[in-house]
């Protein structure tokens, strides 16, 4: 079984190799921004959203903290 740090590295590399824009914070692998585009044929089409992701030391056994940087209205997203 692989260690949590190897899993974090592998998941982050997969994300960086995808179509999403990933900006690292403080040259670490624990905090980063991800930019993604709204889905086509939806009210969010044409929009670009940025989320901040913080991976805990115990990732993947403890879930990441994720929050929107820019405003978005969605019933499942807290305004704060």
Backbone bond lengths (Angstrom), bond angles and torsions (degrees), N, CA, C in turn:
res aa  C-N    CA-C-N  psi(-1)  N-CA   C-N-CA  omega(-1)  CA-C   N-CA-C  phi
1 X - - - 1.444 - - 1.522 109.08 -
2 X 1.330 116.89 138.96 1.454 120.00 -177.36 1.522 111.19 -82.44
3 X 1.299 115.44 156.82 1.460 120.74 -178.58 1.536 109.90 -77.63
4 X 1.339 117.07 160.01 1.471 119.93 178.21 1.521 113.01 -57.82
5 X 1.336 118.37 -36.38 1.468 119.36 -179.32 1.526 111.47 -67.01
6 X 1.328 117.18 -37.46 1.474 119.70 177.05 1.525 110.36 -67.17
7 X 1.322 117.11 -38.82 1.466 120.72 178.27 1.525 109.92 -63.82
8 X 1.343 117.01 -41.98 1.465 121.39 178.45 1.526 109.63 -60.59
9 X 1.331 116.84 -46.79 1.467 121.47 179.41 1.520 111.15 -60.29
10 X 1.320 116.79 -45.58 1.460 121.41 -178.32 1.539 110.95 -63.72
11 X 1.332 117.08 -45.82 1.462 120.06 -179.51 1.524 111.48 -65.77
12 X 1.321 116.90 -38.90 1.458 120.24 179.27 1.529 111.18 -67.48
13 X 1.310 117.29 -39.71 1.471 120.27 177.54 1.525 111.01 -64.25
14 X 1.326 117.51 -39.92 1.467 120.42 176.93 1.526 110.27 -61.01
15 X 1.323 116.28 -42.58 1.458 120.73 179.76 1.524 110.84 -64.99
16 X 1.320 117.46 -41.65 1.465 121.07 -179.35 1.531 112.11 -68.81
17 X 1.323 117.00 -27.45 1.461 120.93 179.20 1.530 112.02 -84.29
18 X 1.312 117.25 -6.71 1.463 121.56 -179.44 1.530 110.35 -83.01
19 X 1.315 116.62 -172.39 1.460 122.15 -179.04 1.527 112.87 -81.35
20 X 1.326 117.97 -2.59 1.460 121.31 -179.11 1.525 110.47 -83.12
21 X 1.329 115.17 147.83 1.465 120.03 174.64 1.522 107.54 -87.39
22 X 1.328 116.73 126.09 1.466 122.31 -178.24 1.525 108.40 -120.22
23 X 1.340 116.74 125.37 1.459 122.74 176.78 1.518 108.62 -117.81
24 X 1.318 116.57 120.08 1.456 121.47 -179.33 1.529 110.02 -76.84
25 X 1.323 116.36 147.99 1.458 122.79 176.53 1.521 107.56 -108.78
26 X 1.314 117.51 130.11 1.474 123.15 176.17 1.526 114.04 58.44
27 X 1.298 118.88 28.64 1.469 123.19 176.85 1.520 114.17 54.45
28 X 1.315 117.79 20.91 1.460 121.21 177.85 1.510 110.70 -106.45
29 X 1.315 115.36 176.46 1.462 119.43 179.17 1.519 111.11 -106.78
30 X 1.321 117.05 13.11 1.455 120.66 -177.17 1.522 113.18 -99.22
31 X 1.326 117.79 -26.18 1.461 120.83 -177.18 1.521 109.82 -133.15
32 X 1.327 115.53 135.29 1.457 119.58 178.12 1.522 109.75 -161.35
33 X 1.330 115.09 163.38 1.464 122.98 174.95 1.522 108.23 -105.48
34 X 1.326 115.85 146.85 1.465 121.81 174.69 1.520 107.17 -129.84
35 X 1.340 116.67 127.93 1.463 122.41 175.74 1.524 108.49 -102.19
36 X 1.316 116.05 135.03 1.460 119.18 176.54 1.520 109.89 -141.89
37 X 1.320 115.50 155.17 1.464 123.11 -177.46 1.519 110.07 -96.40
38 X 1.344 114.54 147.78 1.457 120.04 176.75 1.517 110.78 -65.10
39 X 1.319 117.43 149.41 1.472 120.61 -179.21 1.531 111.66 -67.00
40 X 1.321 115.70 144.32 1.459 120.16 178.02 1.522 110.20 -65.68
41 X 1.303 115.31 155.39 1.468 123.38 -179.61 1.529 111.64 57.31
42 X 1.325 115.73 39.70 1.460 121.55 176.26 1.527 107.68 -139.68
43 X 1.326 118.18 165.89 1.467 119.02 176.53 1.528 112.59 -61.72
44 X 1.328 118.22 -16.94 1.465 122.49 -178.36 1.528 113.22 -94.01
45 X 1.345 117.31 1.85 1.464 121.57 -179.08 1.527 109.24 -59.09
46 X 1.329 116.21 135.36 1.456 121.98 179.14 1.520 113.58 88.79
47 X 1.323 117.30 -10.95 1.460 120.39 179.62 1.517 111.77 -88.53
48 X 1.322 114.96 154.96 1.460 121.34 175.29 1.518 106.82 -125.51
49 X 1.323 116.55 128.15 1.465 121.53 -178.95 1.508 109.88 -119.42
50 X 1.316 114.00 147.03 1.464 121.58 179.96 1.518 108.27 -119.52
51 X 1.318 115.00 130.71 1.463 120.13 175.20 1.529 108.95 -118.95
52 X 1.314 114.61 149.75 1.460 120.83 174.27 1.520 107.08 -103.60
53 X 1.314 116.28 130.02 1.464 122.09 -178.00 1.526 108.28 -117.96
54 X 1.322 115.69 129.76 1.466 121.40 174.62 1.530 107.55 -121.05
55 X 1.322 115.76 119.08 1.462 121.05 178.82 1.524 109.31 -95.26
56 X 1.322 117.60 122.91 1.471 119.44 179.32 1.532 111.08 -72.09
57 X 1.315 116.40 162.46 1.466 120.58 178.50 1.526 111.41 -57.94
58 X 1.320 116.99 -32.09 1.468 121.35 -177.67 1.533 113.21 -87.13
59 X 1.342 118.40 8.83 1.466 120.34 176.37 1.525 108.53 -59.46
60 X 1.299 121.09 136.59 1.458 132.03 8.27 1.529 114.77 -91.82
61 X 1.315 117.30 6.57 1.466 119.56 -179.58 1.515 112.14 -76.51
62 X 1.326 116.46 -20.76 1.462 122.30 174.79 1.520 106.88 -122.19
63 X 1.325 116.53 136.04 1.463 120.39 -173.63 1.527 112.30 -71.92
64 X 1.336 116.14 153.11 1.462 120.37 178.75 1.528 111.13 -73.15
65 X 1.318 115.25 159.83 1.456 121.73 172.85 1.522 106.91 -97.91
66 X 1.328 115.89 126.39 1.461 120.65 -176.02 1.522 108.89 -130.53
67 X 1.334 116.45 133.80 1.456 120.25 178.43 1.517 111.05 -147.06
68 X 1.323 115.90 146.85 1.458 120.83 177.91 1.521 109.52 -75.27
69 X 1.329 116.77 136.52 1.458 122.31 176.03 1.524 109.11 -83.69
70 X 1.327 116.80 -44.76 1.463 120.56 178.53 1.532 109.73 -99.29
71 X 1.315 116.03 163.20 1.464 120.37 -175.68 1.516 111.49 -70.71
72 X 1.327 114.32 144.52 1.453 121.28 175.30 1.523 106.85 -149.29
73 X 1.310 115.96 141.48 1.458 118.84 174.31 1.517 108.19 -105.62
74 X 1.297 114.78 121.90 1.460 121.78 176.30 1.527 105.87 -157.30
75 X 1.327 118.74 138.85 1.459 120.10 -177.49 1.530 114.54 -61.45
76 X 1.320 118.16 -20.40 1.466 120.79 -178.60 1.530 112.79 -100.24
77 X 1.331 117.31 7.64 1.459 121.06 -179.09 1.527 108.48 -116.68
78 X 1.320 116.67 123.90 1.463 122.20 178.86 1.519 108.93 -71.59
79 X 1.322 117.57 136.32 1.461 121.93 -178.60 1.511 112.47 -64.89
80 X 1.303 118.54 -25.37 1.460 121.29 -178.21 1.517 109.24 -79.86
